[in-house]
Amino acid sequence: MKRAIGCVVLSMALIGCADNTSPDHSRPADSAIKDVPINADTHYAAAQLAESRGEFGQAIDQYQAALKEQPNHLGALYGLGCLQVELRHYSSAINTWQRYVKATGGSAIAYCDLAYAEEWAGKPAAAVSDYQRAIKKDPQNENTRVNYGLMLARQGDMDAAADQLGAVLPQAEVHYDLGSVYVAKGNKDQAKAEYEKALKLDPDLSDAKAKLASLSLDQ
């Protein structure tokens, strides 16, 4: 069961906005950057290669070089924004996602990633506004609904969180996600209650079984 939706997954407390549903900025093979003119696409290819090797500083330099050549290069903007969030460079990420919003004409996923960075930069009001913009663009966008719901849950508004999650997820998964937020908050009793609700609705939800068993062992 995959409940981490984002361009990166750092921890339960850090779930961003794009995984397999994110824009298709395909990663080229090593051979793609050999014997070709140096332009925005080759810098982007070099950035992707450096990132895959864990050379994040070099990757950022190459993404920025691509954007110097082509300021609205979607792949470079997306890759740079994701990497900046992963490294917790939230102010820089906000700037990149704002550029991505403009470059995509205000796509739902762009507003979603911008909102995610804003939340973790300590700007919850801005995050709410941009999540709502994303929902207006695409009411059934799972990335947006889940991440907005998790943000509301972290803020303690569980009813509103359940409404957002329930717009795109089965109710068993809604309770599972709320349980995970309670675990992150250190509220094990409420987490157990949510996992039990999830299993009542879907007895085969293996992740909920495992989390509930783990919580029982801790007590």
C-alpha positions as CSV (number, residue, x, y, z in Angstrom):
1,M,0.0,0.0,0.0
2,K,1.5,3.3,-1.1
3,R,0.4,6.3,1.0
4,A,3.4,8.6,0.2
5,I,2.5,10.9,-2.6
6,G,5.1,13.4,-3.5
7,C,8.0,14.2,-5.6
8,V,10.0,13.0,-2.6
9,V,9.4,10.9,0.5
10,L,11.4,12.0,3.5
11,S,9.4,10.7,6.4
12,M,5.8,10.4,7.6
13,A,5.9,14.1,8.4
14,L,7.2,15.0,5.0
15,I,5.0,13.8,2.2
16,G,5.1,15.8,-1.0
17,C,2.9,15.9,-4.1
18,A,3.9,13.7,-7.0
19,D,4.9,10.1,-7.4
20,N,3.8,7.9,-10.3
21,T,1.1,10.4,-11.2
22,S,3.6,13.2,-11.6
23,P,4.5,14.8,-14.9
24,D,6.5,12.6,-17.3
25,H,9.9,14.3,-17.4
26,S,11.7,11.1,-18.4
27,R,15.2,10.4,-17.2
28,P,17.6,9.8,-20.2
29,A,20.2,7.1,-20.3
30,D,23.9,7.9,-19.8
31,S,24.3,7.7,-23.6
32,A,21.8,10.5,-24.1
33,I,24.4,13.1,-22.9
34,K,27.3,12.0,-25.0
35,D,28.3,13.6,-28.3
36,V,25.4,16.1,-28.4
37,P,25.4,19.9,-28.3
38,I,25.3,21.5,-24.8
39,N,21.9,23.0,-24.2
40,A,19.1,23.0,-21.7
41,D,18.2,19.3,-22.3
42,T,21.8,18.1,-21.9
43,H,22.2,20.1,-18.6
44,Y,18.9,18.5,-17.5
45,A,20.2,15.0,-18.4
46,A,23.4,15.7,-16.5
47,A,21.3,16.9,-13.5
48,Q,19.3,13.7,-13.5
49,L,22.4,11.6,-13.7
50,A,24.1,13.5,-10.8
51,E,20.9,13.2,-8.7
52,S,20.7,9.4,-9.3
53,R,24.3,9.2,-8.0
54,G,23.5,11.3,-4.9
55,E,25.6,14.2,-6.1
56,F,22.9,16.8,-5.1
57,G,25.0,19.9,-5.3
58,Q,26.1,19.1,-8.8
59,A,22.5,18.2,-9.7
60,I,21.3,21.6,-8.5
61,D,24.0,23.4,-10.5
62,Q,23.0,21.5,-13.7
63,Y,19.3,22.2,-13.2
64,Q,20.1,25.8,-12.8
65,A,22.3,25.8,-15.9
66,A,19.4,24.2,-17.8
67,L,17.1,27.0,-16.6
68,K,19.6,29.7,-17.6
69,E,19.5,28.3,-21.1
70,Q,15.7,27.8,-21.1
71,P,13.9,29.5,-18.1
72,N,10.7,27.5,-18.6
73,H,12.2,24.1,-19.0
74,L,9.6,22.0,-17.3
75,G,11.8,19.0,-16.4
76,A,14.5,21.2,-14.9
77,L,12.0,23.2,-12.9
78,Y,10.3,20.1,-11.6
79,G,13.5,18.3,-10.8
80,L,15.0,21.3,-9.1
81,G,11.9,21.9,-7.0
82,C,11.7,18.3,-5.9
83,L,15.4,18.2,-4.9
84,Q,15.1,21.5,-3.0
85,V,12.2,20.1,-1.0
86,E,14.2,16.9,-0.4
87,L,17.1,19.0,1.0
88,R,14.6,21.1,3.0
89,H,15.6,24.3,1.1
90,Y,12.0,25.4,1.3
91,S,12.4,29.1,0.5
92,S,14.3,28.2,-2.7
93,A,11.7,25.5,-3.4
94,I,8.8,28.0,-3.2
95,N,10.5,30.2,-5.7
96,T,11.0,27.2,-8.1
97,W,7.4,26.0,-7.7
98,Q,6.1,29.5,-8.3
99,R,8.0,29.4,-11.6
100,Y,6.7,26.0,-12.3
101,V,3.1,27.2,-11.7
102,K,3.6,29.9,-14.3
103,A,5.3,27.6,-16.8
104,T,2.5,25.0,-16.6
105,G,-0.2,27.6,-16.8
106,G,-1.3,26.8,-13.3
107,S,-1.6,23.1,-13.3
108,A,-3.0,21.3,-10.2
109,I,0.2,19.4,-9.5
110,A,2.2,22.6,-9.7
111,Y,-0.1,24.3,-7.1
112,C,0.1,21.1,-5.0
113,D,3.9,21.0,-4.9
114,L,4.0,24.8,-4.2
115,A,1.5,24.3,-1.3
116,Y,3.6,21.5,0.2
117,A,6.7,23.6,0.2
118,E,4.8,26.5,1.7
119,E,3.5,24.3,4.6
120,W,7.0,23.2,5.5
121,A,8.4,26.7,5.2
122,G,6.0,27.7,7.9
123,K,3.4,29.4,5.7
124,P,0.2,27.4,6.3
125,A,-2.2,30.1,5.1
126,A,-0.4,30.3,1.7
127,A,-0.4,26.5,1.6
128,V,-4.1,26.3,2.1
129,S,-4.7,28.9,-0.6
130,D,-2.6,27.0,-3.1
131,Y,-4.1,23.6,-2.2
132,Q,-7.5,25.1,-2.8
133,R,-6.3,26.5,-6.2
134,A,-5.1,22.9,-7.1
135,I,-8.5,21.5,-6.1
136,K,-10.3,24.1,-8.2
137,K,-8.1,23.1,-11.2
138,D,-8.7,19.3,-10.7
139,P,-11.2,18.3,-7.9
140,Q,-10.2,14.6,-8.2
141,N,-6.4,15.0,-8.1
142,E,-5.4,12.4,-5.6
143,N,-2.0,14.1,-4.8
144,T,-3.7,17.3,-3.8
145,R,-6.5,15.8,-1.8
146,V,-4.2,13.5,0.1
147,N,-1.5,16.0,0.9
148,Y,-4.0,18.7,1.8
149,G,-5.8,16.2,4.0
150,L,-2.6,15.2,5.8
151,M,-1.8,18.8,6.4
152,L,-5.1,19.4,8.0
153,A,-4.7,16.3,10.1
154,R,-1.3,17.5,11.3
155,Q,-2.9,20.8,12.3
156,G,-5.5,18.8,14.3
157,D,-8.6,19.3,12.1
158,M,-9.4,15.6,11.7
159,D,-12.9,16.1,10.3
160,A,-11.7,18.4,7.5
161,A,-8.8,16.0,6.9
162,A,-11.2,13.1,6.6
163,D,-13.3,15.0,4.1
164,Q,-10.3,15.7,1.9
165,L,-8.9,12.2,2.1
166,G,-12.3,10.7,1.6
167,A,-12.8,12.6,-1.7
168,V,-10.3,10.3,-3.4
169,L,-9.6,7.3,-1.1
170,P,-11.6,4.4,0.3
171,Q,-12.7,5.0,3.9
172,A,-10.4,2.2,5.2
173,E,-7.4,4.1,3.8
174,V,-8.7,7.4,5.2
175,H,-8.6,5.9,8.7
176,Y,-5.2,4.3,8.0
177,D,-3.8,7.7,7.0
178,L,-5.3,9.4,10.1
179,G,-3.8,6.7,12.2
180,S,-0.4,7.4,10.8
181,V,-0.7,11.1,11.6
182,Y,-1.7,10.2,15.2
183,V,1.4,8.0,15.4
184,A,3.6,10.9,14.3
185,K,1.9,13.1,17.0
186,G,2.7,10.4,19.6
187,N,-1.0,9.7,20.3
188,K,-0.9,5.9,20.2
189,D,-4.3,5.2,21.6
190,Q,-6.0,7.3,18.9
191,A,-3.8,5.8,16.3
192,K,-4.9,2.3,17.4
193,A,-8.5,3.3,17.2
194,E,-8.1,4.6,13.6
195,Y,-6.2,1.4,12.5
196,E,-9.0,-0.7,14.1
197,K,-11.6,1.3,12.1
198,A,-9.6,0.7,8.9
199,L,-9.4,-3.0,9.5
200,K,-13.1,-3.2,10.3
201,L,-13.8,-1.7,6.9
202,D,-11.0,-3.7,5.1
203,P,-9.8,-6.8,7.0
204,D,-7.1,-7.4,4.4
205,L,-5.4,-4.0,4.8
206,S,-2.0,-5.5,5.7
207,D,-0.3,-2.2,6.5
208,A,-2.9,-1.4,9.1
209,K,-2.5,-4.9,10.6
210,A,1.3,-4.4,10.9
211,K,1.0,-0.9,12.4
212,L,-1.6,-2.0,14.9
213,A,0.5,-5.0,15.9
214,S,3.5,-2.7,16.3
215,L,1.6,-0.3,18.6
216,S,0.3,-3.2,20.7
217,L,3.9,-4.5,21.2
218,D,5.0,-1.0,22.3
219,Q,2.5,-1.0,25.2
